[in-house]
C-alpha cells in the first residue's frame, strides 16, 4: 500500500515527528528551501498537513495540494488555517482542545501573580545582591481583585475557576452571555475593562477579535489595571499597548503572545511592570505529549475512516 504523505508545516515537537514517522511518509516542510519546487514534486502524495499556532494551511498551500484531505492542528487555536476554504473544499480540520486548558489557565494565574507581586524583579533583586542593601519595595495584592475575561470558553472558564479560589469577583465578555454562568456578563469590552482590575484575553483570534484590545480598552483599564494576554498576539494593538505602558497609562501587562512573535517590542524590556513569556501556554512535557497523541489519533481515525476525535470542520 502507498505510504500516506503527511506534511509538517514547521518544527513543533520531536515526539510528534517520531510518532508521525512511524506511521506515515513524513515531509518536514522547514527542511526544503525551495518550497514551490518541493510542493510541485510531492503534491500527489501529500494527503494531510500538521500545523500549529505558527504555521498552518492557507489557501495557497491548500491549492497546491490537490490530494489534501485533512489538516490536523497541534494547537487549539485555528487562526493559521483557512477554515472557510477547508470547508468549501471538503477538507477536514482537527485541533487539540481540552488537553491544554489547565496549563494555559495555570499560566494565566502565574502571569497575574508575577506582574502584581513583581516575582521576576524580586528574583533579580536577590541574585544581584540588592537585598543586602535594603528590603524590596511593596507590591500589589492579587486576592480579591476583580478579574475580567474576554472569551469564557474552555480556557476562560478554567481561569475563572482558579481566580475564584483567590476570592476574585469574575466578569466576562463574549459574543453571547453564557446562560449557565454565575459570572457577570458585559455586552462589550469597554464596559468589562472599565469594571475590572485585571483583564485577560482568552478568546480565539478571528477577524472580529483582531485588536480587540485597542487604545480605548487600554484607557478603560487604566493606570492601575493589568492586561494578561494568553490568547494570540494580534488580539492586542501592540504599539498602543507599548505606549500606554511606557507612558504609565496602564498599570502592567503579562504577555505570552505577541503581534509579530518571536519579535517582541524592545521598549518593553526595561519595564518591571511587564512580564514577557515566549508563547509557552501549553508548553509542558505532559500537555505537549497529549496534544501530539491527539494529532496522531485524529490522523489515524481519518485514514481508517473512523470518526475524528476532535473535529472542527
Ligand atoms: P473556546 O473553548 O472555543 O473558547 C473561546 C471563547 O471565546 C468562547 O467562550 C467564545 O464565546 C469566545 N469568543 C469567540 N469569538 C469571540 C468574539 N468575537 N468576541 C468575544 N469572545 C469570543 O477556546 P479555548 O480552548 O478556551 O481557547 C481559546 C484561545 O486561547 C484559542 O483560540 C487560542 O488562540 C488561545 N490559546 C493560547 C495558548 C497559548 O499558548 N498562549 C494555548 C492555547 C490556546 P462566544 O462564542 O459566546 O463568543
Boltz pocket constraint, residues with backbone or C-beta under 6 A from the ligand:
constraints:
  - pocket:
      binder: B
      contacts: [[A, 76], [A, 77], [A, 78], [A, 97], [A, 98], [A, 100], [A, 104], [A, 150], [A, 151], [A, 152], [A, 153], [A, 154], [A, 155], [A, 156], [A, 173], [A, 174], [A, 175], [A, 176], [A, 177], [A, 202], [A, 203], [A, 204], [A, 205], [A, 206], [A, 208], [A, 209], [A, 229], [A, 230], [A, 231], [A, 232], [A, 256], [A, 257], [A, 279], [A, 280], [A, 281], [A, 282]]
      max_distance: 6.0
